[in-house]
């Protein structure tokens, strides 16, 4: 296999074949880590601006001296790392349905793995974020059922309309969002990353459930195709 391309691991999962690979982008002089599900790209370390923005925009709405946070979707770990860069964060739970992705971080196959696993404030939870959200009494913390949080940040599906599994779709309706609020403290924040432009129907659903909601368009360069890209971050605040 070429030194410019390495397949670091691949695992069959209930969602399909999950692949971790590293390739060298010669023109940029950097290594790029990519995770694919079957033939679909889930994430790339080349584009992390929006993942960082998800954490910063979500936590910017909070002023409590100590924060308990959930990140739904571990991925390459950039949202989780950014959360931990906020000194007021007391504990971070990172929920991912794919045990394989958690193991890649624990085994040091990904650049941020050691940083995340060595931080005593960070705990990985293997499970289905959407099932946990729909269960008011179970919640996101298996060690403390029914626990509520200051912020829940989600980066799993491509967008509210482009989901990885059909079972995720009800979450993005007002009823699903209302179930999520049972896991937030008063004044708590929900923030969502989306790869699509702002979705008016989803914004309406947010406004039906939350006291406040705002949509941010996050722009960033694509150095390979020499053009500008954009993602959307939704931020909503609980009553």
N, C-alpha and C positions, 0 to 999 in steps of 0.2 A: 504494500500500500504506500502511496506517495507520502513523503514527509510533510507535504502541504495539505494533506487530508487524512484524518484519522477517525475511524468509527470507534468511539470509546466504549460504547455498550449498546446493546439492544435487548429489549425485553418484550415478550408477548404479555398484553394486559387485557382485561375485559373490554377496554375501549379500542383495542387494536395494537399494532406493533409500535412500540415506543423506542425511539432511537436518539442517542446522544452522540454528537460528532463535533470534532474540532477541525477547522480549516484555517489556513494562513491566507490572508488577503494581501497579496504581494504588493499591490499599489499603495496600500495603507500601512503596511509593515506591522500588522497586528494579527493575533489569533482571534478567531470568532468562534464562539460556542453556539451550537444550535440544537434545539430539541424538536423532533418531528413525531407526529402521530400518524402512522401509515404514510401517506404521501403529503400530508399537510404540515406546514411549518407552524409550530406553536409559539416559539420565541427564538430570539437571536440576541446575543450580547452586543451586536452592532447598534441596536436600537433600544435604548434603555431610558431615554429622556422622559417618556410618558409614564413609565413605571415609577421613576423617582418622583415625578410630579404628583402621582396618585397619593403617595405618602405625605408629601409636603403640603399639598392642598387640603387633604383631609385633616391633618393634625393642626393646620393653621387656624382652624375654627375653634380650637379648644384652648382653655386657659387654666385648667386644673394643674396643680403642682405635681401630681402623680397620675399617670395614664396607664390604663390596661387596654390593649389593642389586639384585635384579630385581623390577620391577613388571610384572605381566602385565595389560595393559589400560590405555591412556593416558587415554581418555575426556576429561573436562574438566580433568584434571591435578591434582586435589586430593590424591590419594594420593601422587603423585610429589612435589608441593611439600612435603607434610608430611615425607616421607623426607628431603628436602634440608634441612629445618629442623634435623635432627639433625647436630650438627657432627662427630660421629665417622664419618659416612658419607663414604667415600673415592670411591666411584663408584656411580652408579645407571644401570642399563640399563632402559629402558622399552620393552617389547615390545608391539606392536599389529599385528594382521593387516591393518588398514585404513590404507593409505597416505594416504587422504584425511584422516583424523583427525590424523595427524602433520603433514600440510601445513597444516591449519587453525591448528595451534599455531605452525608456522614462519612463517606469513603474518601472524600477529598477529590473527587473527579471534576468538580466545578470550582472555579476560582474563588467564590465567596463561601464555599462550604465550611472551611475552618473558622472563618470569622463568625459565621452564624452559630455553629455548634459550640464554639468556645464562650459565647456570651451567656452568662447565667440567666439573663432576663428572657432568653428566647427558648421556646419549646415547640417542637414539631408535633402535630397531631394528624394521624392518618385517618381520613374519613371523608365522607361526601358532604361538602359544605352546604349543599342545597337541602339535603335530608336533615342536617343538623339545624339549619335555619327554620325549617318547617316544624320542628319539634320544640315546642315552647319549654318543656320540662327537661329535655335532654341538653340542648344547647351545644356550645362549641368546646367546652372544657370537660373532658371525661372524668377529671378529678374533682369537679365541682359543678354538679348538674344545676342548670338554671342560672348560672352565673351571668351577670350582665357587664357590658364593656363600655368604655368611653368612645371607642371608634371601631368600626368594622370596615375594612378596605378589601375590595373584591377585584381580582384579575384572573378570571378563569376562561370565560367564553370570549369569542371575538367581539361580540356586541350583544345587546339585548335581542336582536333579530337573527343573529348568526351564532347559534349555540352549538357546543360540541356534542351534546346529547339532548334528545327531545324532552327528557324529564326535567331539564333545567328551565325550560321556557316559562312555566307558571310563576317562577320566582320574580320575573320582571313585570308582572301584572300587579295591580294595587293590592290584591289579597296576599300575594307572596311577599311584597314589601312590608305589609302590615305585620305579617308573621315575624319578619326580621326585627321589627322595632321592639319586640318582646325581649330581645337580647341586648338592647341598648339601654344605658342609663339615661335618666332625664337630661336633655340637652346633648345627648350623644350624637355622633356623626356617622353617616354611611357615605362612602365614596366608591365609585365604580370606574374602572378603565374600560374604554371601548375603542375598537379600531375603526369604527364607522363615524361619519359626521354626526353632529347633534341630532337626536331623534325626538321629535316633538311629542309623539305619543308616549314615549318613555318619560319625558319630562312632565307630562300631564299626570302620569301614574305617580311619580314622585310627589308632585304637588298635592295629590289627593291624600297622601299618607303623612308627609313630613310638614313641619311648620315652616321650613325654609329649604329651598333648593336652588342650585346654581349650576350652570354648564360652562365648562372651560375648554377651549380648543387649544391643544398643546402642539406647537409646531417644532419640527426638528429636521436637520438636513439628512439627506440620503447621499452619502459620499460615493457610493458605487454608481448610482444612476444620475447623480448630479442634479438632484431636484429636491424640493421641499416636501416633506410628508407631514401628516397631522393625525393626531388621535384626539379623543374626547375624554374628559374626566368630569363626571357628575359628582357633586357634593350636596348632601342633604342633611339637615339637622332635625333631630327628634324634638318633640315637645318637652 
